[in-house]
Amino acid sequence: MRIHGFQKLTLLDFPGKMACIVFTGGCNFVCPFCHNSRLIADKDLPSIAEEEVLDYLKKRAGILEGVVISGGEPLLQPDLKEFLTKIKALGYPVKLDTNGSIPDRLEELVNAGLIDYIAMDIKNSPAKYALTAGLESIDIGKIKRSVEIIMNSGIDYEFRTTVIKEFHEQADFEKIGRWLTGAKAFFLQNFRDSEGVVYDGLHPVSKNDLIDAKNILNRYIVNVSIRGE
């Protein structure tokens, strides 16, 4: 496992649980608005040993309530299944953050009972997906298959979109809503600039635009919320 970050406590990232976050290196997207730009390249970053994480989990058993696996894109890690098996053996629920680009591996982990909660980023409407992911092209079929796997998995999940003025219009949320009709939960979060963002010059949308996006999605998805209000 290429682990390049370990946050030992979060009260926000695993709904209803006091958890820790493991950040894996490497990503197959180059989203212009990503705050973890150093993890994308996965170069010249200090590594954290898998044993260090597992030892911490053993010591916090009975206190810590869950483990979030984030990135980067965790599903790129070839030994992720083995790592999750060790975490589950310690009795911890696991939340996976993913961009949904590797459905076969996602399905394998779901079927193995190694994931208890999935958060999948929805970058944009299908026609603008590659642009928003920072790619020249994308296999949108794989993204759509991941959505189907998640919605039919029987486990807790959420979809979420970071809203950026330069990339999103109200028509995009109409298309996203139709695509994800009947989803269990959807979160909108406004873009926030920081030093770690991949590209400069991006902007958040207005509060009214964010509310309008929520209202559009609510036509198709009952549980839509705005994070960070």
N, C-alpha and C positions, 0 to 999 in steps of 0.2 A: 504494500500500500504506500503510495506517495502522499504522505500527510504533511501539509505545510502550515497548518494552523489548528489550534485547539483552544476553544473558549470553554472554560470549565464550568460556567454557569450562565444560563439564559432563562428568563421567565417569559419570553415573548415568542420564541421560535417553534415551540412544540405546544400546540394549544392544550391548555389545562395541565401542563406538566412542567416541573422544574427539571431542566435538561442541560446537557452540554452539547457543543457543536464541534464536529470534526470536519476540517476543510481539506479536501483533496486537491491535488495539482492537475493542471491541464484541462482544456476545454476545446471542443470542436466548433464553438461559436465565438464570434468576436463582437459581441453586442456593443455598439458605441457608447451606451449608457452604463455599462457594467462597472461596479465599484471595486471589483476584485481583479483588476487588470493584471496584477503581478501573477495571479494564479493561472491566467490564460496561457502565458508563455511557459510557465513552469520551469524557469531557469534561474539559477543562482539564488535559490531560496533555501533557507535552513529547513531541514527535515526533522520530523518528530517520529520517533520509533513507535511502531504499532504496540509494542509491549508497554510503553509509557502510558498510552491511552488505556489499555486494558488493566494495568495496575491501578490506575486512578479509579476506574469503574469498580474494581473489586473493593477498594477502600471506601467508596461512597455508596456501596450497596445498602439499601434500606433508607437512604436519604435522597439520592438523585433518582429521578423518575423516568428518564428517557434519554435517548441519544439521537441527535440530528446529524445526518451525513449530508454535507453540502460541498460546494466547490467554488469554481471549477465545475466540471461535470463528473460526478462520482461514478456513473456507469461506464466510464472509460477505463476504470481500474480493473485489470484482469482478475485480481484476487479479492474483489469486493465481496463476493459470495462467502468466501472463507472467513473474511473479517466479520461480516454480519453474523455468521454462524457462531463465532466466539462471543460476540456481544449478546446475542439472544440466549446463549448458554448461561450467561450471568444474570439472566432474568429481566433484561431491559427491553422495553418497547423501542422501536426504531422508526424515525421519520426520515424519508428520503426527499431531498430537493433535486429536481431534475429538469432538463430542458426538453425531455421527451424525444430525443433524436435516435435513441437506441432501444426500440420497442422489444426486440427479442430478449435482451438482457433484463429489461424491466419485467417482462412477463415471467422469466425464469425465477426471479427473486420473489415476485408476488406468489407464484405457485408453490415456492418452497416455504412459504410462511415466514419470510425473513423481514417483511416490512409491515408496519402497523399504521402508517400514515404517509401519504404522498402529497407533496406540493409541486405542481408542474407549472412552470412559467409559460404563459401564452404570449408570445412576442407581439403578435398583431393579427390582422385578418390574413387569411391564406395568401392572397395576392401580394401582400407586402411583407411576408415572413422573412424571406432571404435578406431583403434590405435592412430590416430591423435587427436581424441576427448578425449583420456585418459580413454577409457572404454573397458571392456572385450568384449562387444558385443553391437550392435546397430540395431535398426529397420530402415534400409536404405530406406524402402518403405515410411516411414513418411517424411524423408528428401526429397525424390523425389516428393512426393505429394505437399510439400510446394513449391518446385521449380515450379511445374505446376500451383499452385494457383497464385503465384506471376507473372509468365509470362503471365497468362491469365486474370490478375486483371484489366488491363486498367489504372493502376496508375503507377507513376514513380518508378523505382527500380534499384538496382544494386546488383550484386554478387561480392564477394571479397574473396581473399585467401591470408593469411599470409604465405610466403614461408620460409621454414626452411630446412637447409641443411640435417638434420638428418631424415626428413620425406618425402621430395619431390624429385622425379626424373623427367626427361623430359617426360618419358612415362606416368606419372600421368597427365600431362597437356593435352596430346593427349586424354586421356580418359575423362577428365573434359570437354574439348572442344566438343567432340562428344555428351556428355550428355547434355550440355547446348547450343547446336546449335541454333542459332537465338536469343540468349539473347540480351537484349537491351544494357546492359553495364556491363563490368567486370573490376575489379581493382585488380592488384597485389601489395602487399606491402611486402617489405623485413622484416624479423624478426629483432627486435632490443632488445638486452638484457637489463634488468633493475632489480632492487631489488625486484620488485613485481612479477616477473615471477614465475610460479608454480615450474618448475624444472630447475636446473642448468645444464650447459654444452651444451646448444643449440647454434647454430651458424647461421648467415645469409648466403645466397648464394652469389656468385660473381655477379657483375653487368652484365657480359656476360651471365651467367646462367639465370638471370632474363629477359634479352632481348630475349633469346632463348625461354623461357616459353611464353612470350608475342607473339612471332611470331607463335608459335604452336597454341595458342588459337585463333589468328587472322584468321586461316583457317576456323574457325567455327563461330566466333563472331566478328563482324565488329569493335565494339567500345571497345577495350581493352587498358587500360592505366596502367602505373606504378606510384603508389603514393610515394611521399617522395623522388623523384629524386633530 
